[in-house]
Amino acid sequence: MSYLAGTVVLAVQAGAPNNGKSEDTTARVKYAQVRGRRHPYVSAQAVRRWIRDGMVELGSVPSPVTRVGKAQGKAQKANTEADPVRFADDDLFGYMRAGAKRDDSATTLRDSPFLLGTLMSVEPVYPAVDFGVMSRGVTEPVLHGHEFYTADLAAPFLLDLPRIGTFTLPDAGGVGRPNYLSEEEALQVAEATALGASTLRFRGQPAVRLPLKERARRAALLLEAMAHLSGGAKQALHYGDRVPSLLVLVPFKGGTNPLANVIDSDMDTGVRLRGDVLRQELEAWQGEWETPVRIGWRPGFRDQAREDFEKQCAKEIADGTIVIGHPRTVLLKLAEELRDGALNAWFDDPVRHAVR
């Protein structure tokens, strides 16, 4: 397997975890309009920040960020250290570090091995406005307001496992998008960290790769951070749990996510996991995925939908094709298997044979 394909659902209860631009004195939540109805959302950038922060809580050293460029409102930018060998977040989440023209410096970038969609409300929701007044110790009260909502937000994600700890370079003719400025620079840093990087050809390009144990550790760290996900705006007024309420994971050979349509909503039960859709997708992609399909479902979350799903997939659950547990347990167990080397084959691209 090369990829870990997934979909995740976060349950927001009377919250405002990701705000948009304020209007007058009212803070607005982000939403998209679909067929004339509002669907609140949390941007992928926000959730990726929550995961980064979770990695730091687990002991990972974050890549330092430096703000460069001009004043607010003009040309401006912020760069991380752009060193994915030393910093796991630079490796997993990618970056672009633009060189200064006056110094004739090159630009280096890294594509993110971790791809995450926008967490969009499964059902249309119209946010409520909470009106507030600051009157303590002032003669003229200060008026303010903010929006909040209750919704189940869903998003797909994809983790490109072979790319973790693998940094491509331009070829001899300068062709190819580099993840490092030069092979010498990459190897120099790797040598300094005593990680024993090696060279190889990766997806048609020359590359530098960290040892397998380190690459597996970083993948596990990402999953562990998702297992105790927290963060978001308005926590003082709208504290809420951000640990996934529902999670589906499928090891997959290609960079396709077969879970695009398995989450929808029902008028009676709300958000649901479509067992019939999942079974048809697995059948259509037979030979491209590996058992088991891991499902995390928090106790008490959409019990009727869970009962319906377990009936639809009773055969697959009985024979171990699908396993169900708590999202935290599922993520931590998978992370442990990665760390222990039980899934080392996932970190290399599968050998594909031409179709005759």
PLY file of the C-alpha trace (Angstrom):
ply
format ascii 1.0
element vertex 356
property float x
property float y
property float z
element edge 355
property int vertex1
property int vertex2
end_header
0.00 0.00 0.00
1.12 3.59 -0.62
-1.65 5.72 0.80
-3.85 5.87 3.84
-7.21 7.15 2.60
-9.71 8.38 5.12
-12.72 10.49 5.97
-13.32 12.17 9.30
-16.35 13.70 11.05
-16.10 16.29 13.83
-19.18 17.09 15.90
-19.46 20.78 16.79
-21.89 21.52 19.60
-22.82 25.21 19.89
-19.38 26.25 18.72
-17.51 28.62 16.43
-14.17 26.87 15.89
-13.15 28.76 12.75
-14.26 32.34 12.11
-14.36 34.40 8.96
-14.07 38.15 8.54
-16.06 40.20 11.06
-18.83 42.56 10.00
-19.18 45.71 12.10
-19.11 44.38 15.68
-20.17 40.81 14.89
-17.73 37.92 14.37
-18.94 35.66 11.57
-18.31 31.94 11.15
-17.15 30.59 7.81
-19.78 29.02 5.60
-20.30 27.93 2.00
-23.60 28.29 0.17
-24.81 25.11 -1.51
-28.04 25.25 -3.49
-29.08 28.34 -1.58
-28.42 26.84 1.88
-25.62 27.59 4.30
-23.09 24.94 5.25
-20.65 26.11 7.95
-17.11 24.84 7.55
-13.71 24.71 9.19
-10.81 25.31 6.82
-8.21 22.63 6.28
-5.57 25.19 7.29
-7.15 25.49 10.75
-7.33 21.73 11.33
-3.78 21.22 10.09
-2.73 23.82 12.68
-4.57 21.86 15.39
-2.72 18.70 14.36
0.64 20.53 14.35
-0.08 21.80 17.86
-0.99 18.27 18.91
2.36 17.00 17.60
4.12 19.62 19.72
2.18 18.47 22.80
3.50 14.96 22.09
7.08 16.24 22.16
7.76 17.06 18.50
9.92 20.15 17.99
8.14 22.55 15.59
9.91 24.24 12.73
10.61 27.90 13.70
8.55 30.48 11.81
9.96 33.84 10.73
7.78 36.63 9.40
9.39 38.41 6.47
8.27 40.88 3.84
6.52 44.21 4.06
3.90 45.69 6.35
0.42 44.33 6.87
-1.77 44.70 3.79
1.17 44.74 1.39
3.51 42.07 0.06
4.19 39.87 3.07
5.06 36.30 3.91
6.17 34.01 6.69
8.60 31.12 6.32
9.29 28.08 8.40
12.85 26.83 8.65
12.09 24.76 5.52
14.08 21.84 6.88
12.03 18.63 6.64
14.95 16.48 7.78
15.14 18.05 11.23
11.50 19.10 11.63
8.68 16.59 11.22
6.06 19.29 10.61
8.01 20.69 7.65
8.11 17.14 6.30
4.45 16.23 6.86
2.75 19.55 6.07
5.04 20.97 3.38
6.12 24.56 2.77
7.26 27.06 0.19
10.20 29.27 1.02
10.71 31.98 -1.56
14.20 33.40 -1.91
14.85 37.13 -1.98
15.33 38.60 -5.45
18.00 41.00 -4.30
20.11 38.08 -3.07
19.35 35.96 -6.13
18.29 33.24 -3.71
16.51 30.16 -4.97
13.02 29.10 -3.94
12.56 25.74 -2.28
9.31 23.96 -1.59
7.85 20.71 -0.41
4.51 19.21 -1.35
2.57 18.06 1.67
2.30 14.26 2.05
-0.78 14.92 4.22
-3.77 16.11 2.18
-6.91 17.27 3.98
-10.20 18.58 2.61
-12.41 21.31 4.02
-14.50 20.14 6.97
-17.94 21.00 5.63
-21.23 20.67 7.49
-22.99 17.57 6.20
-26.37 19.27 6.63
-27.37 22.91 6.03
-27.20 25.02 9.19
-28.10 28.61 9.89
-25.80 30.00 12.60
-27.25 31.77 15.63
-25.99 35.19 16.69
-25.02 35.65 20.33
-25.40 39.30 21.36
-23.00 40.51 24.03
-22.36 43.65 26.08
-19.19 44.78 27.85
-20.47 47.09 30.61
-18.09 46.37 33.47
-16.50 49.61 34.72
-17.50 51.76 31.73
-20.21 54.40 31.45
-21.08 53.56 27.85
-21.45 49.80 27.20
-19.54 48.20 24.31
-21.78 46.09 22.09
-20.52 43.01 20.29
-21.79 39.74 18.84
-20.65 36.49 17.31
-22.10 33.56 15.41
-22.08 29.93 16.49
-23.68 26.70 15.30
-24.22 22.99 15.94
-23.25 20.70 13.07
-21.39 17.56 12.03
-18.48 18.46 9.75
-16.94 15.93 7.35
-13.78 15.95 5.23
-11.67 13.48 3.26
-7.93 13.11 3.81
-5.07 11.22 2.22
-1.64 10.39 3.63
1.06 9.66 1.04
3.20 7.31 3.13
6.18 6.74 0.76
6.66 10.52 0.42
7.12 10.97 4.18
10.84 11.55 4.74
11.51 11.40 0.99
12.77 14.59 -0.65
12.97 14.83 -4.43
15.66 16.75 -6.31
15.95 18.23 -9.81
17.53 15.86 -12.32
20.84 16.53 -14.07
19.13 18.86 -16.54
17.40 20.81 -13.79
14.02 19.28 -14.56
11.67 18.39 -11.73
10.22 20.18 -8.77
12.74 20.04 -5.93
11.95 19.52 -2.29
15.48 20.68 -1.53
17.88 23.11 -3.14
20.58 20.55 -3.75
21.50 16.96 -3.01
24.57 18.16 -1.13
22.51 20.36 1.18
20.02 17.58 1.90
22.68 15.01 2.64
24.65 17.50 4.73
21.71 18.12 7.04
20.86 14.44 7.18
24.44 13.60 8.09
24.48 16.27 10.78
21.39 14.73 12.39
22.93 11.28 12.18
19.84 9.90 10.53
21.66 8.06 7.79
19.80 9.38 4.75
20.27 7.56 1.45
19.74 8.40 -2.20
17.28 6.68 -4.54
15.03 7.24 -7.52
11.52 8.10 -6.38
8.62 8.33 -8.81
10.93 9.15 -11.68
13.07 11.71 -9.85
16.31 11.51 -7.89
15.61 11.78 -4.17
17.03 11.67 -0.66
15.26 9.45 1.88
15.39 9.16 5.65
15.60 5.72 7.29
12.37 3.73 7.43
12.11 3.79 11.21
12.11 7.60 11.26
9.57 7.81 8.45
7.25 5.39 10.27
7.68 7.39 13.49
6.53 10.55 11.76
3.47 8.90 10.26
2.59 7.51 13.69
3.05 10.94 15.27
0.52 12.44 12.89
-2.08 9.81 13.76
-1.41 10.20 17.48
-1.98 13.95 17.20
-5.31 13.29 15.47
-6.25 10.93 18.31
-6.30 13.80 20.82
-7.24 16.61 18.46
-8.08 19.92 20.12
-8.16 23.58 19.23
-10.28 26.17 17.51
-11.57 29.68 18.14
-14.00 30.82 20.84
-12.98 28.08 23.29
-13.58 30.36 26.30
-17.22 30.89 25.30
-17.91 27.74 23.29
-15.59 25.08 24.61
-15.96 21.90 22.63
-14.33 18.56 22.03
-12.55 18.18 18.67
-11.65 14.49 18.82
-13.19 12.84 15.73
-16.65 11.40 16.34
-16.49 9.20 13.26
-13.49 8.03 11.26
-12.96 5.65 8.32
-9.49 4.50 7.20
-8.59 2.39 4.17
-5.01 1.47 3.09
-4.95 2.10 -0.65
-2.50 1.56 -3.49
-3.19 4.71 -5.49
-3.74 8.36 -4.71
-7.52 8.02 -4.91
-9.89 8.25 -1.99
-12.71 5.67 -2.36
-14.58 7.17 0.59
-15.87 10.30 -1.14
-19.56 9.39 -0.85
-19.76 7.18 2.23
-20.81 10.04 4.54
-24.14 11.81 4.06
-27.17 12.68 6.17
-30.65 11.34 6.80
-33.60 13.52 7.83
-34.29 11.31 10.85
-30.82 10.23 12.07
-28.64 13.11 10.85
-25.15 12.25 9.63
-24.67 8.61 8.68
-22.09 6.21 7.30
-23.50 4.46 4.23
-22.63 0.79 4.52
-24.12 0.03 1.10
-21.93 2.70 -0.54
-18.81 1.52 1.28
-19.36 -2.09 0.17
-19.85 -1.05 -3.47
-16.71 1.12 -3.42
-14.63 -1.68 -1.92
-15.93 -4.06 -4.55
-15.17 -1.60 -7.37
-11.60 -1.14 -6.10
-10.96 -4.82 -5.34
-7.22 -5.50 -5.32
-6.38 -1.84 -4.67
-6.94 -1.85 -0.91
-5.92 -3.89 2.10
-7.99 -5.25 4.97
-9.10 -4.35 7.48
-11.11 -1.21 6.85
-10.73 0.61 10.18
-13.73 2.53 11.52
-13.70 4.70 14.62
-17.11 5.50 16.07
-17.50 7.28 19.41
-20.04 5.80 21.81
-23.27 7.79 21.89
-22.68 9.44 18.51
-25.56 8.78 16.12
-26.48 5.43 17.67
-29.27 4.71 15.18
-26.95 5.38 12.23
-24.37 3.04 13.75
-26.95 0.30 14.22
-28.04 0.68 10.59
-24.44 0.54 9.36
-23.63 -2.57 11.38
-26.67 -4.33 9.88
-25.66 -3.34 6.35
-22.10 -4.57 6.83
-22.75 -7.49 9.20
-20.89 -9.96 6.95
-17.81 -7.75 6.57
-17.71 -7.08 10.31
-18.05 -10.78 11.11
-15.19 -11.84 8.82
-12.87 -9.02 9.92
-12.95 -7.06 6.67
-14.27 -4.13 8.72
-13.25 -3.48 12.32
-14.96 -0.90 14.54
-13.63 0.76 17.67
-13.30 4.14 19.34
-11.63 6.69 16.98
-8.87 7.31 19.51
-8.24 3.59 19.97
-8.22 2.99 16.20
-5.71 5.79 15.57
-3.41 4.86 18.45
-3.40 1.16 17.55
-2.56 1.96 13.93
0.19 4.32 15.09
1.62 1.55 17.29
1.67 -0.86 14.34
3.54 1.74 12.28
6.11 2.32 15.02
6.62 -1.42 15.55
7.40 -2.01 11.88
4.37 -4.22 11.25
3.34 -2.04 8.29
6.74 -1.22 6.79
5.56 -2.31 3.33
3.22 0.69 3.27
6.19 3.05 2.92
7.14 1.84 -0.57
5.14 2.24 -3.75
3.59 -1.07 -4.88
4.93 -2.73 -8.01
2.30 -2.40 -10.69
2.06 -4.62 -13.75
0.85 -3.44 -17.14
-2.75 -4.32 -17.95
-2.93 -6.52 -21.04
0 1
1 2
2 3
3 4
4 5
5 6
6 7
7 8
8 9
9 10
10 11
11 12
12 13
13 14
14 15
15 16
16 17
17 18
18 19
19 20
20 21
21 22
22 23
23 24
24 25
25 26
26 27
27 28
28 29
29 30
30 31
31 32
32 33
33 34
34 35
35 36
36 37
37 38
38 39
39 40
40 41
41 42
42 43
43 44
44 45
45 46
46 47
47 48
48 49
49 50
50 51
51 52
52 53
53 54
54 55
55 56
56 57
57 58
58 59
59 60
60 61
61 62
62 63
63 64
64 65
65 66
66 67
67 68
68 69
69 70
70 71
71 72
72 73
73 74
74 75
75 76
76 77
77 78
78 79
79 80
80 81
81 82
82 83
83 84
84 85
85 86
86 87
87 88
88 89
89 90
90 91
91 92
92 93
93 94
94 95
95 96
96 97
97 98
98 99
99 100
100 101
101 102
102 103
103 104
104 105
105 106
106 107
107 108
108 109
109 110
110 111
111 112
112 113
113 114
114 115
115 116
116 117
117 118
118 119
119 120
120 121
121 122
122 123
123 124
124 125
125 126
126 127
127 128
128 129
129 130
130 131
131 132
132 133
133 134
134 135
135 136
136 137
137 138
138 139
139 140
140 141
141 142
142 143
143 144
144 145
145 146
146 147
147 148
148 149
149 150
150 151
151 152
152 153
153 154
154 155
155 156
156 157
157 158
158 159
159 160
160 161
161 162
162 163
163 164
164 165
165 166
166 167
167 168
168 169
169 170
170 171
171 172
172 173
173 174
174 175
175 176
176 177
177 178
178 179
179 180
180 181
181 182
182 183
183 184
184 185
185 186
186 187
187 188
188 189
189 190
190 191
191 192
192 193
193 194
194 195
195 196
196 197
197 198
198 199
199 200
200 201
201 202
202 203
203 204
204 205
205 206
206 207
207 208
208 209
209 210
210 211
211 212
212 213
213 214
214 215
215 216
216 217
217 218
218 219
219 220
220 221
221 222
222 223
223 224
224 225
225 226
226 227
227 228
228 229
229 230
230 231
231 232
232 233
233 234
234 235
235 236
236 237
237 238
238 239
239 240
240 241
241 242
242 243
243 244
244 245
245 246
246 247
247 248
248 249
249 250
250 251
251 252
252 253
253 254
254 255
255 256
256 257
257 258
258 259
259 260
260 261
261 262
262 263
263 264
264 265
265 266
266 267
267 268
268 269
269 270
270 271
271 272
272 273
273 274
274 275
275 276
276 277
277 278
278 279
279 280
280 281
281 282
282 283
283 284
284 285
285 286
286 287
287 288
288 289
289 290
290 291
291 292
292 293
293 294
294 295
295 296
296 297
297 298
298 299
299 300
300 301
301 302
302 303
303 304
304 305
305 306
306 307
307 308
308 309
309 310
310 311
311 312
312 313
313 314
314 315
315 316
316 317
317 318
318 319
319 320
320 321
321 322
322 323
323 324
324 325
325 326
326 327
327 328
328 329
329 330
330 331
331 332
332 333
333 334
334 335
335 336
336 337
337 338
338 339
339 340
340 341
341 342
342 343
343 344
344 345
345 346
346 347
347 348
348 349
349 350
350 351
351 352
352 353
353 354
354 355
